[in-house]
Amino acid sequence: MEDNTMDFQNTDLRGGSLQISTEVIGKIARCAALEIDGVAEVSCGRQNKKLKDLLEASSIQSPVVVEMRDGTANITLNLMMSFGTRIPAVAEKVQENVKNAVQNMTNVTVSRVNLVIAGLAETTAAEQ
């Protein structure tokens, strides 16, 4: 997550306030996406391991981006799909699951769940 993203603040609690960071919303979205069959990983694509570690450490590109606007969340996920998956059908399930998980766990309204299919994960002989 970018450092300049704003935290969501819920002031409707008795006795105080609640702040949920966009990083937490992003982790919920990531886990919800991985629950759907056909999603191999939440990633910007296959890269050299050392390059991938360097990019993640410097936060150049995150596989999950959460933007808060007017109290609602726009979520973008970069996904690797399993080879042979019907991408449009799986994408709809991912969008629904992510939206429901974030809204149920945080009470944050999700206006959009954008998906970028960054690649396909090939199945190995052991998985077949």
Residue pairs with C-beta under 8 A, 6 or more apart in sequence:
1 21
1 22
1 23
1 26
1 59
1 62
1 64
1 65
1 66
2 59
2 62
2 65
5 22
5 66
5 67
5 68
6 22
6 68
7 19
7 20
7 21
7 22
7 68
8 19
8 20
8 21
8 22
8 25
8 68
8 71
8 73
8 106
8 108
9 17
9 18
9 19
10 17
10 18
10 19
10 20
10 107
11 17
20 106
20 108
22 66
22 67
22 68
22 73
23 66
24 106
25 66
25 73
25 75
25 102
25 106
25 108
26 62
26 64
26 65
26 66
26 75
27 64
28 101
28 102
28 105
28 106
29 64
29 66
29 75
29 77
29 98
29 101
29 102
29 113
30 42
30 63
30 64
30 77
31 101
32 94
32 97
32 98
32 100
32 101
32 102
33 39
33 42
33 77
33 79
33 94
33 97
33 98
34 41
34 42
35 97
36 90
36 93
36 94
36 97
37 82
37 90
38 81
38 82
38 85
38 86
38 87
38 90
38 93
39 79
39 80
39 81
39 82
39 90
39 94
40 79
40 80
40 81
40 82
40 120
40 121
41 79
41 80
41 121
42 63
42 64
42 77
42 78
42 79
42 80
43 63
43 78
43 79
43 80
43 118
43 119
44 55
44 61
44 62
44 63
44 78
44 118
45 78
45 80
45 118
45 119
46 80
46 119
47 55
55 61
63 77
63 78
63 79
63 118
64 75
64 76
64 77
64 78
65 75
65 76
66 73
66 74
66 75
67 73
67 74
67 75
67 76
68 74
69 111
71 108
71 109
72 108
72 109
72 110
72 111
73 102
73 108
73 109
73 110
73 111
74 110
74 111
74 112
74 114
75 98
75 102
75 110
75 112
75 113
75 114
76 113
76 114
76 115
76 116
77 94
77 98
77 113
77 114
77 115
77 116
78 116
78 118
79 94
79 115
79 116
79 117
79 118
80 117
80 118
80 119
80 120
80 121
81 87
81 90
81 117
81 119
81 120
81 121
82 120
82 121
82 123
83 120
83 121
83 122
83 123
84 123
87 117
91 115
91 117
94 113
94 115
95 113
95 115
98 110
98 113
99 110
99 113
102 108
102 110
103 109
103 110
